[in-house]
Amino acid sequence: MLDAVFWSIFGNAYIPIALLFLLLDIALCITVVFLERKNPSVALAWVLAFIVFPIIGIIIYMFFGRHLYGARIFSKKTEADIMYKNIAREQLERWHEYHGETLDAEGFEKTAALLLNADDAIFTDNNKITVFTDGEEKFAALFDAIRSAKHHIHIEYFIIRDDDLGRKIVALLAEKAAEGVEVRAIFDAAGTFRIHKKKFFGAICRAGGDVRIFFPLKIPFLNTRLHFRNHRKILVVDGRVGFIGGFNIGDEYLGKGGMGYWRDTHLRIEGSAVASLQRRFVMDWNYAAKDARLFVSAESGEYFPAELMEEHGTSRVQIASSGPDSPDRAIYSGYISLIGQAKESIYIHTPYFIPDEAMYTALLLAARSGVDVRVVIPCKPDHPFVYWANHSYIGDLLAAGVRGYTYNDGFIHSKASVFDGKAATVGTANWDIRSFKLNFETNAFVYDQEICEKMRADFLAELETNCTEITQEMYANRSVRVRIREGVSRLMSPLL
């Protein structure tokens, strides 16, 4: 069909045009296989796309490929981050002098050690944590924290909408900037794609604040940089209070959009873990704001106040980050480690469930070893290909004993998982290849039996009231149309 369209448009000129696309496809195949050295399954998916869809494949690659480009552009960011990682090591040395070498992580000490070595994720044990699963409660707490700011507000979000909630956040940030509070904000270019940046953020900048767009689009009306997005959602106020989790900023996250009630998970943290969130923000800020970089020492009382070392609570927390500038993939490795150490249960909330082969195998082996593995995904699609790929992977795992569920009370966007009711991870990383390799993500790893047991109990209660189990019988009886959708989506999953 596409060939017929091109023939009708270009006539006799079609043959040289077709040869040009053929040469481009060959060049891209060479690039994918020999230069980018992608995972074999990913490389095969791209080569298949170039062969089956020679023209469309090139267009798709412009949006979803080009990993070599990403490695090059973020090399300087990696260099700039080294200084702050050295600061983290200094903090770690002082911490060990005070606390000793033991990492008491509720039986998940190997995960804690792995994150410490892979991402300098400092192990802290004096944190107070509040868990939010409802948008109204989360944003009420976030507004309170911003209003309390005396010295600085550091906010970093993937998405902010030009709607009621987004405008309220901007107005409050402008108000605090006018009071003399240092306001620094980072928003992702893809997440602010529909916003008129100068108009929307103008009030903050006029009041003395500073707003930066992470990895701006080259062509304003065409987003060809769908990889390497800053998917983090972080707020740090006066270096004392931190927020991290899955909620973006927009009315739909209050349940006011077309997806219905929005089920997510976010944490409010007080304690030494806030210093790690601060460090993460500063490193991202220095990449996004090259002309206004912020260099502060670990001893800076304004950004790393001494009260962080005080006893705020007893929760042990590590803040781990990963992205295209980090070859160690700390969050992904942390997920694999938690799966491997779990002895009783693994409960996962994720809107996007597209595990790679290693993670798929780890979950399969856990279930076959008698661990109670349960995964909750949405009952409605926000991205159709991902939705059907979700079902495909869940369906394959059912035979091994994994139990899959769809969340029916609106849309589940939560990236929260609980292991044995003793360890949990909450943050921005989904259980998919995009989060593992392509996006900038940050997660909190929590080792606190009281909090994790409460999260596990809430998970099980929601299965009874808001979820439908995907049984093997239901999955076996799905229609041919659904099977085709799943097959195509599964084939494309390495590219999603």
Buried (B, 14 or more C-beta within 10 A) or exposed (E): EEEEEBBEEEEEEBEEBBEEBEEBBEEBBEBBBEEBEBEEEBBBBBBEBBEEBBBEBBEBBEBBBBBEEBBEBBEEBBEBBEEBBEBBEEBBEEBEEEBEEEBEBBBBBBBBBBBBEBBBBBBBBBBBBBBBBBBEEBBEBBBEBBEEBEBBBBBBBBBBBBBEBBBEBBEBBBBBBBEEBBBBBBBBBBBBEEBEBEEBBBBBBEBBBBBBBBBEBEEEEEBEBBBBBBBBBBBBBBBBBBBBBBBBBBBBBBBBBEBBBBBBBBBBBBBBBBBBBBBBBBBBBBBBBEEEEBEBEBEEEEBBBEBBBEEBBBBBBBBBBBBBBBEBBBBBBBBBBBBEBBEEBBBBBBBBBBBBEEBBEBBBBBBEEEBBBBBBBBBBBBBEBBBBBBBBBBBBBBEBBBBBBBBBBBBBBBBBBBBBBBBBBBBBBBBBBBBBBBBBBBBBBBBBBEBBBBBBEBBBEBBEEBBEEBEEEEBEEBEEEBEEBBEBBBBBBBBB
